Amino acid sequence: MNPPQFANTPDALGAPGAAGTLPETLEREIRRIYSRSPIYGRRFPLHREPLRWSCYREMPALSKREIVERGHQSFFEDYSLVERGLADRRFEYENTSGTTSAPMTVIMEDGWWAAQTLRAYRASPILREFAGRPHRKCVLAPVGCSSNLCPYEDHPFPHRYFDGTVYLNLSSDPFAFSEAEWDRIVVELQATQPEIIEGEPVYLSLLARAAARRGVTVPSVRAVILTYGKASLQHSRRIAEVFPAPQVDLYGSTEAGYLFVGEAFRDNSRVIDDNAFIELAPWRPGVEGVHQILVTTRGREAMPLLRYHTGDIVMETPGGFRILGRERDLYFRPDGSLVSASDVDAALPAGFSCWHYSLAQTGDSRWDFLYVADKTADHRAVGEALSRLLGPGVRVNAFRRKSIAPAASGKFALLKPLARDA
């Protein structure tokens, strides 16, 4: 049986095993995961003989929904040890949006998030200079996504400063921030003088708007990290107008850590080999070079993941990979061809400018294009351009808005097709 395709470099998997068996590094990590978390042995018992690819393929993929339904306790033989670890800070916990209907609790060992972030920085030519040395960073993102500290309404500035990082926002809808709140955020940004700004792209786009309106520049910024959500080219351009520093696309999740890193909009994202093994699984017939990903984490003590189905889709490119986004946020034309947010970016008329947009399907052949901008665009030109993108018989109506609401998690979707039957 042929081995599955991995996005990692060949060296990351380890030396090839005998015919039909797994590379040694991958097999060693799988056995370590089995030894740490009883959930896997209960789902699929493992034999002592060298693992063959046929056995690997029989291991059921782990989904977010299964984690929620089984509970995070199922990863541990004796959860009382975890409870004591949480009390003495050997473990941390984080709540994240595991499914659309229920939150997911993630247990992580103390120091894991910082260590895997360091490995992500070392894998990036832009961020490498900051790895292992003190630097200042400001984060603006959904409050549930910040991994070592989750600031809420009653946390004043000193308590949002953690190991050189300032968490700027206190709630999760940047369109709801008052002008006084933006005043505070911009003042803290100026006071911190960060070398790195990190955040969800919509949040950072609106931060750029707030800074521009106040005539504020932050020349200390040397890198901008776009993470927590899918960025549009419009976000990138608006951010660059105010913070003209190299932009990094850093993809991952709270439960899996950082998985891919690359230059934003350069289609050169690469797997962070030291953090995870990334299996490229078949997705849909007729869509060449586009894959689901199954993640096996490396070196995790608490809640290690084995063949974890993230729900994200990637596309192979000559320079590496492009992260297309969530499976549910991709659209298929009637002829079976794929449309992603990157295609929407490319289809928008030259000269179009906005702080954020959302293209939402309202019927079989009807879509609404909502955008937040300082000036009203040519709605006819925008609608016609997007109609051509989406296929024959499609009509798109454009509307300028003051705000676009996020999901309950605080995240935004650029492309919102109607839900498809499974």
Secondary structure in CASP SS format (residue, H / E / C, confidence):
PFRMAT SS
TARGET T0000
AUTHOR 0000-0000-0000
METHOD secondary structure of the structure
MODEL  1
M C 1.00
N C 1.00
P C 1.00
P C 1.00
Q E 1.00
F E 1.00
A C 1.00
N C 1.00
T C 1.00
P H 1.00
D H 1.00
A H 1.00
L H 1.00
G C 1.00
A C 1.00
P C 1.00
G C 1.00
A C 1.00
A C 1.00
G C 1.00
T E 1.00
L C 1.00
P C 1.00
E H 1.00
T H 1.00
L H 1.00
E H 1.00
R H 1.00
E H 1.00
I H 1.00
R H 1.00
R H 1.00
I H 1.00
Y H 1.00
S H 1.00
R H 1.00
S C 1.00
P H 1.00
I H 1.00
Y H 1.00
G H 1.00
R H 1.00
R H 1.00
F C 1.00
P C 1.00
L C 1.00
H C 1.00
R C 1.00
E C 1.00
P C 1.00
L C 1.00
R E 1.00
W H 1.00
S H 1.00
C H 1.00
Y H 1.00
R H 1.00
E H 1.00
M C 1.00
P C 1.00
A C 1.00
L E 1.00
S E 1.00
K H 1.00
R H 1.00
E H 1.00
I H 1.00
V H 1.00
E H 1.00
R H 1.00
G C 1.00
H H 1.00
Q H 1.00
S H 1.00
F H 1.00
F C 1.00
E C 1.00
D C 1.00
Y H 1.00
S H 1.00
L H 1.00
V H 1.00
E H 1.00
R H 1.00
G H 1.00
L H 1.00
A H 1.00
D C 1.00
R C 1.00
R C 1.00
F E 1.00
E E 1.00
Y E 1.00
E E 1.00
N E 1.00
T E 1.00
S C 1.00
G C 1.00
T C 1.00
T C 1.00
S C 1.00
A C 1.00
P C 1.00
M E 1.00
T E 1.00
V E 1.00
I E 1.00
M E 1.00
E E 1.00
D C 1.00
G C 1.00
W H 1.00
W H 1.00
A H 1.00
A H 1.00
Q H 1.00
T H 1.00
L H 1.00
R H 1.00
A H 1.00
Y H 1.00
R H 1.00
A C 1.00
S C 1.00
P C 1.00
I C 1.00
L C 1.00
R H 1.00
E H 1.00
F H 1.00
A C 1.00
G C 1.00
R C 1.00
P C 1.00
H C 1.00
R C 1.00
K E 1.00
C E 1.00
V E 1.00
L E 1.00
A C 1.00
P C 1.00
V H 1.00
G H 1.00
C H 1.00
S C 1.00
S C 1.00
N C 1.00
L C 1.00
C C 1.00
P C 1.00
Y C 1.00
E C 1.00
D C 1.00
H C 1.00
P C 1.00
F H 1.00
P H 1.00
H H 1.00
R H 1.00
Y E 1.00
F E 1.00
D C 1.00
G C 1.00
T E 1.00
V E 1.00
Y E 1.00
L C 1.00
N C 1.00
L C 1.00
S C 1.00
S C 1.00
D C 1.00
P H 1.00
F H 1.00
A H 1.00
F C 1.00
S C 1.00
E H 1.00
A H 1.00
E H 1.00
W H 1.00
D H 1.00
R H 1.00
I H 1.00
V H 1.00
V H 1.00
E H 1.00
L H 1.00
Q H 1.00
A H 1.00
T H 1.00
Q C 1.00
P C 1.00
E C 1.00
I E 1.00
I E 1.00
E E 1.00
G E 1.00
E C 1.00
P H 1.00
V H 1.00
Y H 1.00
L H 1.00
S H 1.00
L H 1.00
L H 1.00
A H 1.00
R H 1.00
A H 1.00
A H 1.00
A H 1.00
R H 1.00
R C 1.00
G C 1.00
V C 1.00
T C 1.00
V C 1.00
P C 1.00
S C 1.00
V C 1.00
R C 1.00
A E 1.00
V E 1.00
I E 1.00
L E 1.00
T C 1.00
Y C 1.00
G C 1.00
K C 1.00
A C 1.00
S C 1.00
L H 1.00
Q H 1.00
H H 1.00
S H 1.00
R H 1.00
R H 1.00
I H 1.00
A H 1.00
E H 1.00
V H 1.00
F C 1.00
P C 1.00
A C 1.00
P C 1.00
Q E 1.00
V E 1.00
D E 1.00
L E 1.00
Y E 1.00
G E 1.00
S E 1.00
T C 1.00
E C 1.00
A C 1.00
G E 1.00
Y E 1.00
L E 1.00
F E 1.00
V E 1.00
G E 1.00
E E 1.00
A C 1.00
F C 1.00
R C 1.00
D C 1.00
N C 1.00
S E 1.00
R E 1.00
V E 1.00
I C 1.00
D C 1.00
D C 1.00
N C 1.00
A E 1.00
F E 1.00
I E 1.00
E E 1.00
L E 1.00
A E 1.00
P E 1.00
W C 1.00
R C 1.00
P C 1.00
G C 1.00
V C 1.00
E C 1.00
G C 1.00
V E 1.00
H E 1.00
Q E 1.00
I E 1.00
L E 1.00
V E 1.00
T E 1.00
T E 1.00
R C 1.00
G C 1.00
R C 1.00
E C 1.00
A C 1.00
M C 1.00
P C 1.00
L C 1.00
L C 1.00
R C 1.00
Y E 1.00
H E 1.00
T E 1.00
G E 1.00
D E 1.00
I E 1.00
V E 1.00
M E 1.00
E E 1.00
T E 1.00
P C 1.00
G C 1.00
G E 1.00
F E 1.00
R E 1.00
I E 1.00
L E 1.00
G E 1.00
R E 1.00
E H 1.00
R H 1.00
D H 1.00
L C 1.00
Y E 1.00
F E 1.00
R C 1.00
P C 1.00
D C 1.00
G C 1.00
S C 1.00
L E 1.00
V E 1.00
S C 1.00
A H 1.00
S H 1.00
D H 1.00
V H 1.00
D H 1.00
A H 1.00
A H 1.00
L C 1.00
P C 1.00
A C 1.00
G C 1.00
F C 1.00
S C 1.00
C C 1.00
W C 1.00
H E 1.00
Y E 1.00
S E 1.00
L E 1.00
A E 1.00
Q E 1.00
T E 1.00
G E 1.00
D C 1.00
S C 1.00
R E 1.00
W E 1.00
D E 1.00
F E 1.00
L E 1.00
Y E 1.00
V E 1.00
A C 1.00
D C 1.00
K C 1.00
T C 1.00
A C 1.00
D C 1.00
H H 1.00
R H 1.00
A H 1.00
V H 1.00
G H 1.00
E H 1.00
A H 1.00
L H 1.00
S H 1.00
R H 1.00
L H 1.00
L H 1.00
G C 1.00
P C 1.00
G C 1.00
V C 1.00
R E 1.00
V E 1.00
N E 1.00
A E 1.00
F E 1.00
R E 1.00
R C 1.00
K C 1.00
S C 1.00
I C 1.00
A C 1.00
P C 1.00
A C 1.00
A C 1.00
S C 1.00
G C 1.00
K C 1.00
F C 1.00
A C 1.00
L C 1.00
L E 1.00
K E 1.00
P C 1.00
L C 1.00
A C 1.00
R C 1.00
D C 1.00
A C 1.00
END
